[in-house]
Amino acid sequence: MYRQDEQMIRPESSCITGCATRFDDEPPWTEDDILRLHGLLLEKSLHDLFDLRVSAATRADILEWMQVTKERSKAFSYRACCRLFGLDAEEIRDRVLQRYRQRHTH
């Protein structure tokens, strides 16, 4: 992940203390922004799964996210992230889970 990708987007200070958020305006997201967000979510999740500094609860959440069925798949699901990049979600999941089990059972 690139350093500029890790910068946190912060609301303007004037909005923190009481400005009303308007949801009827067109969102400032482009298709490229949304695609990039999917890619970052997938990359960060797979990275964090093998990062020993990440809590066991977070790793469990990632494993659960990767195993959601097609029927329950949503816009930012693991399957959606893979599909947008032309990746085989099942093949990657199987390989990742195999590697995860090897690393965490020895």
Secondary structure in CASP SS format (residue, H / E / C, confidence):
PFRMAT SS
TARGET T0000
AUTHOR 0000-0000-0000
METHOD secondary structure of the structure
MODEL  1
M C 1.00
Y C 1.00
R H 1.00
Q H 1.00
D H 1.00
E H 1.00
Q C 1.00
M C 1.00
I C 1.00
R C 1.00
P C 1.00
E C 1.00
S H 1.00
S H 1.00
C H 1.00
I H 1.00
T C 1.00
G C 1.00
C C 1.00
A C 1.00
T C 1.00
R C 1.00
F C 1.00
D C 1.00
D C 1.00
E C 1.00
P C 1.00
P C 1.00
W C 1.00
T C 1.00
E H 1.00
D H 1.00
D H 1.00
I H 1.00
L H 1.00
R H 1.00
L H 1.00
H H 1.00
G H 1.00
L H 1.00
L H 1.00
L H 1.00
E H 1.00
K H 1.00
S H 1.00
L H 1.00
H H 1.00
D H 1.00
L H 1.00
F C 1.00
D C 1.00
L C 1.00
R C 1.00
V C 1.00
S C 1.00
A H 1.00
A H 1.00
T H 1.00
R H 1.00
A H 1.00
D H 1.00
I H 1.00
L H 1.00
E H 1.00
W H 1.00
M H 1.00
Q C 1.00
V C 1.00
T C 1.00
K H 1.00
E H 1.00
R H 1.00
S C 1.00
K C 1.00
A C 1.00
F C 1.00
S C 1.00
Y H 1.00
R H 1.00
A H 1.00
C H 1.00
C H 1.00
R H 1.00
L H 1.00
F C 1.00
G C 1.00
L C 1.00
D C 1.00
A H 1.00
E H 1.00
E H 1.00
I H 1.00
R H 1.00
D H 1.00
R H 1.00
V H 1.00
L H 1.00
Q H 1.00
R H 1.00
Y H 1.00
R H 1.00
Q H 1.00
R H 1.00
H H 1.00
T H 1.00
H C 1.00
END
